[in-house]
């Protein structure tokens, strides 16, 4: 369960402060798929950064598994991200010059997984995104859709509890975007992993269990599937 | 993150930028090359000096003489027509006499004292050959390590002689081997016969026991004819008895019971008013010279390394800027600041290692090729002047890795401080 309690994030100094997030409070049950929807500049990315321990809001709590991650020290937050979180970005951020397998290996190395276990985990992750035969290829030789599938494999390889996806289909055409969406949702359903998608794509948001609408750093509405 | 994974990733990043890595490494390689060659030269030079000294002297041996008295200390003297103020033919005041020799024998740890006999002789000849001028006749001592073309010095006896190759040819023996066992004669002149007072000529016969070949190391005995100590004394007595030079020695060789007493004995002898020089003293002078030269060369090497440090800082700094997104991603995925810093530190370390290995490797290659050439040019008879000590080479590489790592500290701090949110902003 993810509990976001009264989170406020401001930028800048005294005279020129900009409030990116204002008293945000909501709860996400384990295994849910959540869309954080809003225009660019609404604060939806900042919210995701706060929930994943990348950013530190000045006020509030982000309680994951009963632990407030905003109270952890830097080392513990890094450990938390390495063990429990998977990330997918709009621009993929795969390492072009590295092989597909080395790309997927990165989170395992960061989490300190033994070398003997890595190979099998990498193979499993790549097979679930249909990239098994590309294992030895350089990432730069993949198509856009393949790159994002590689990013999905990298996000799931260490069996995270929560996957954060920041506009995962924003740079893809509708067909390949659809494939990536399907992969994310089926993984969400099969493994019971909490999926948090930041998007302004209404169609994608529709497919999620919960939609959180963010306008100017405040929650405008929270819709749950079946409740409307 | 495990250290080994950080090191492997660092190596992989460098492989992805091969040309840049190689060029940066080459800068440090120049330093490594210079330093490795300098150290090899220093080592070789010291070894060579050591070899020369130990081939020509025994470490138990101390060369003793009287301090040289200069005119300045005595002041300028007025000429006296009666002759009493005229300097003697040789400045006998500066020489050792029998009393000195006896006194030296009484010092602690002294095994024997041999006066430096250097009789002036006229010629050497053999049956049916011409007479050839002889530079000097010296006594053979096993402190000098001679190399023999034929025979050896074991049974020199009272009438044996060691020739060098030049005399073998001149005396018509053909080659060194056929000279062994032949008889030669040395002619000497006594200035004033004890009986008649007239000059007296005499020939002394010797059997050739050995022929020395030229050596790159032995200088002391080269060019002179060697006979046993009693034999040279006989010659000396014949030539100089009855002259003012009799029993006046410019130098004496004091042999100690063990080389460990060299310093102690030297101090004692000097205290008694003599000048004493040990093998170590001789070596010290040469080594000081070598060390100064070595220091200059190492300075050049250090300068090259210093220059390359800026190359590494520059390369790594640009690399951090280029890989902002990669660093941001790694940090977002939970890589700790320390590990991100280490990644760049190790990359710098790898550059240092590659540069050091290339530079040292080329230095060893160049040295191996140059050694025979230098040896030939300087007539060292196959002695190598560049000696590569594996520990020294490894030490140079380790030192360069450390320097490269220090150079990588600044860029690596830049990398570890990067804010992942900023780094991953797509706009």
Contacts between the chains, C-beta under 8 A, distances in Angstrom:
chain1	res1	chain2	res2	distance
A	49	B	421	5.7
A	54	B	332	6.1
A	54	B	420	5.8
A	54	B	421	5.7
A	55	B	421	6.0
A	74	B	336	7.9
A	74	B	337	7.1
A	75	B	336	6.4
A	78	B	331	7.9
A	78	B	334	4.7
A	78	B	335	7.0
A	78	B	336	4.9
A	78	B	337	7.9
A	79	B	334	6.6
A	80	B	334	7.4
A	81	B	332	7.1
A	81	B	333	6.7
A	81	B	334	3.7
A	82	B	333	6.5
A	82	B	334	2.8
A	82	B	335	7.5
A	83	B	334	7.4
A	85	B	334	7.4
A	87	B	332	5.7
A	87	B	333	6.7
A	89	B	424	6.5
A	89	B	426	7.6
A	90	B	426	5.9
A	91	B	426	5.0
A	93	B	325	6.0
A	93	B	326	7.9
A	93	B	328	7.8
A	93	B	329	4.7
A	93	B	424	6.9
A	95	B	326	6.0
A	95	B	329	7.9
A	97	B	16	4.4
A	98	B	12	7.1
A	98	B	16	7.8
A	102	B	12	7.3
A	106	B	329	8.0
A	106	B	330	7.0
A	106	B	333	6.4
A	107	B	333	5.2
A	107	B	334	7.6
A	109	B	1	5.7
A	109	B	2	7.0
A	109	B	5	4.3
A	109	B	9	7.4
A	110	B	1	5.2
A	110	B	330	7.0
A	110	B	333	5.4
A	110	B	334	5.3
A	110	B	335	4.7
A	110	B	339	7.6
A	111	B	334	7.0
A	112	B	1	6.2
A	112	B	2	5.7
